[in-house]
Structure formats: structure tokens, C-alpha cells
Amino acid sequence: MSSPILYDDEAMKYIDYDLDIKVEKDGSYKVLDMNEYKRNSSRMQYPAELQKIILLEMQYLKELIENKEYPFTNKAVLGWYKYFRELDGEM
């Protein structure tokens, strides 16, 4: 989970909120780094409204995974895999 990306003249900027979801080939998934998120949300004093949004978005991602919706369809995953493999070949 991260904030939306902001572009300026120097770089792309965003805030990483530490939470990740690992999705397996069989569609099962696991939320990663919840302890890190809790620790940093307290340490960095994330506002309650921001924490609510982050957890709602995490729930939304879980629903996309469970319903096999884009970008968690086999076709999308294979398409992005092919795209990044082609990019890798250009370097």
C-alpha cells in the first residue's frame, strides 16, 4: 500500500505504508508486514482518517483477489509478466 504517486521536476514521490499482499498462483493470499504498518502508523502518527482509508483499500484489494478481478486475473498477470520480461530484454 502506498500513497498516490506525485510527479515533480526531480522525481516520482510517494509514501510507502508498509502493507503488502502476496498472492500465490492458486489465488490464496497473505497480508505482509502488518506489524511494521502498526508500528510505523503509531510512530509517524498517521491520522485516524488515513488509517481508515488504508485499511479500506486493503479490504478492496482482498476482494479483487478473491473475485479474480483485474489486475488479479490470469490474463492480466501473464500480460504484465510478458511486458516486464520484454523490458528486461531491452536492458
C-alpha positions in Angstrom: 0.0 0.0 0.0 1.2 3.5 -0.9 0.0 7.0 -1.4 -0.7 8.0 -5.0 2.4 8.9 -6.9 3.3 12.6 -7.3 5.5 13.8 -10.1 7.7 16.8 -9.9 10.7 18.1 -11.9 13.0 15.9 -9.8 11.4 12.5 -9.3 8.3 10.4 -8.6 7.4 10.6 -5.0 5.1 8.5 -2.8 4.7 7.2 0.8 5.0 3.5 1.4 2.6 2.5 4.1 4.4 -0.9 4.6 1.4 -3.2 3.9 1.8 -5.7 1.1 -0.3 -8.6 -0.2 1.4 -11.7 -1.6 -0.8 -13.6 -4.0 0.0 -17.2 -4.8 -0.6 -19.0 -8.2 -3.6 -20.7 -6.6 -5.2 -17.4 -5.7 -4.5 -17.6 -2.0 -3.0 -14.6 -0.4 -1.3 -13.3 2.7 -1.1 -9.8 4.1 2.5 -9.0 4.9 4.1 -6.5 7.3 1.0 -5.8 9.4 3.3 -5.4 12.5 5.5 -2.9 10.6 2.5 -0.9 9.5 1.1 -0.8 13.1 4.5 0.3 14.4 5.0 3.0 11.8 1.5 4.3 11.9 2.0 4.9 15.6 5.5 6.2 15.3 4.7 8.5 12.3 1.3 9.5 13.8 -0.8 8.6 10.8 -4.2 10.4 11.2 -7.2 8.1 12.0 -8.8 9.0 8.7 -5.7 7.9 6.8 -5.5 4.7 8.7 -9.2 4.1 7.9 -8.5 4.7 4.2 -5.5 2.4 4.1 -7.4 -0.5 5.8 -10.5 0.0 3.5 -8.2 -0.1 0.4 -6.6 -3.3 1.7 -10.0 -4.8 2.0 -10.8 -3.7 -1.5 -7.6 -5.4 -2.8 -8.6 -8.6 -1.0 -12.0 -8.5 -2.7 -10.4 -8.0 -6.1 -8.1 -11.0 -5.4 -11.0 -13.2 -4.2 -13.2 -12.3 -7.2 -10.3 -12.7 -9.6 -10.8 -9.2 -10.9 -8.2 -7.1 -12.7 -5.3 -7.0 -12.1 -5.6 -10.4 -10.4 -6.8 -12.3 -13.5 -4.6 -14.9 -15.1 -4.7 -12.9 -18.3 -3.6 -9.7 -16.6 -0.8 -11.4 -14.7 0.6 -13.1 -17.8 0.3 -9.9 -19.8 2.3 -7.9 -17.2 4.8 -10.7 -16.9 5.4 -10.7 -20.6 5.6 -6.9 -20.7 8.3 -6.8 -18.0 10.2 -9.7 -19.5 10.4 -7.8 -22.8 11.6 -4.7 -20.9 14.3 -6.8 -19.2 15.5 -7.9 -22.6 15.9 -4.3 -23.7 18.4 -3.5 -21.0 
